[in-house]
Amino acid sequence: MRPRPGVDRAALEAAVAAQAAWYRERGAVDPEEFGHLPAPVAPQGAPELDDLVEACGQDAYRVQVLVLNQAFPPEWRSADHRSHLPDELAVRVRRWRRHREEVAAGGHREFLRAWHDHRTARETARAWGRLRELAEAAGERTNHWARRPELVELRERILAATPPVVPAAPRWGAVPSDDPGEDRSPFVAMVREWNRRVPGGQKVRVLLPAPLEQELAEAVGCDWLAEFLDWAQRAADEGRGLLLC
């Protein structure tokens, strides 16, 4: 997109901020992934961005390629779910490219490990919460599988266990804690033991992240990301911005 002739810069910035807030309010950005970050605030009386810019070009790559990419810090990914004005875009493309290269070379591992650990803990706690719900409900069931001694014993262990703790999300730019936190493998093992002993409708899905280095290799090597960066660079070179629509 390009701004229409004579459009005030302050109006463009207000419209972009209002659009970003609108998308966040409607769940376009995962509230669980970015809930620890402040949401964008819509300026009062902001105009509609579509009224201030002209769309140009037919091909499009959604900014989701950045928002979903775990090689980038969540602070950036959350903020990048927005339109990008032409005079901002070249700077942002350089920053995205530089960060991608740094991660590929082994950089930022302290933060990325802390963020990976936080996500692992968050998923463990989510799965464990679901497991407790099913274990409690199984106590009222008369099904054969629910009355088996090994399932009853497992259910008692689950209900007696202290729930897993989710550490605070690390913040980009701050020194992450070097505390490794609790060992979560017993929780995951208990979920998997439960899944072996119950029918399909009672199983708990555990969606743990891939190992850190595997996840990062896939993130920085993503063809979609490479194509997006090339496309955004061409737009910047031609004096265009990116319109989220």
Residue, then its C-alpha position, 0 to 999 in steps of 0.5 A: m500500500r501507499p498513503r494517499p496524497g496529502v494524508d497527515r502522518a499522525a493520522l496514518e500512525a493513529a489508524v495503524a494503531a487502531q487497526a492493530a488494537w482491533y485485530r488483537e481484540r478479536g483474537a487474531v493474535d493468540p492471547e495465550e502466547f502473548g497474554h503477558l504483553p500489553a495490548p495495543v491501544a486504539p487512539q480515540g477518534a482514529p480514522e480507518l486505515d483503508d480510507l488513508v491508503e491505496a492498495c497496490g500489488q496482487d501478491a500477498y504474504r501475511v504477517q503471520v509468518l512473523v507472528l508464528n515464528q518462534a525464532f523471533p521474540p514474542e515482543w516483536r511478533s506481537a507488535d508485528h501483527r499490524s500494517h507497516l508504513p512505507d518509511e518504516l518498512a525498510v528498517r523493519v526488514r533489516r531488523w528481521r533479516r539481521h535477527r534471523e541471521e543471528v539466531a541461525a549463527g547460534g545467537h540469543r540462546e539464553f532468551l530463546r531457551a527461557w522462552h522455550d522452557h516457559r512454553t513447555a511449562r505452559e503446555t504441561a500445565r494445560a495438559w495437567g489441568r485437563l488430566r485432573e478434570l478427567a481424573e475427577a470425573a472418572g471417580e463417578r463413572t461405572n465403566h469397566w475401564a474406570r473401575r480397574p484397580e490400576l486406573v483407580e490407583l493412577r487416578e489417586r496419584i493424579l489427584a494427590a499431585t501438586p499441579p505444575v508451576v508455570p514460570a513467568a515469561p521471560r522478557w526480551g532485553a532482560v537477563p533470563s533467570d538461570d533457574p532450571g525450574e521443576d522437572r516436568s517429566p513426571f507430569v508428562a509421564m503421568v499423562r501418557e500413562w493415563n492415555r494408555r489406560v483409557p479409551g479414546g475420548q478420555k485421552v489428553r493431548v500433550l502438544l510440547p514444543a519440539p526440541l529447541e535447536q530443531e525448532l529454531a533450525e526449522a524457524v530460520g530455515c522456513d521458506w515462507l519466511a525467506e519469501f516474505l522477507d524478499w517480498a517485503q524488501r521489494a515493497a520497501d525498495e518501491g516505496r510501498g508499505l504492508l497493509l494488513c487486511 
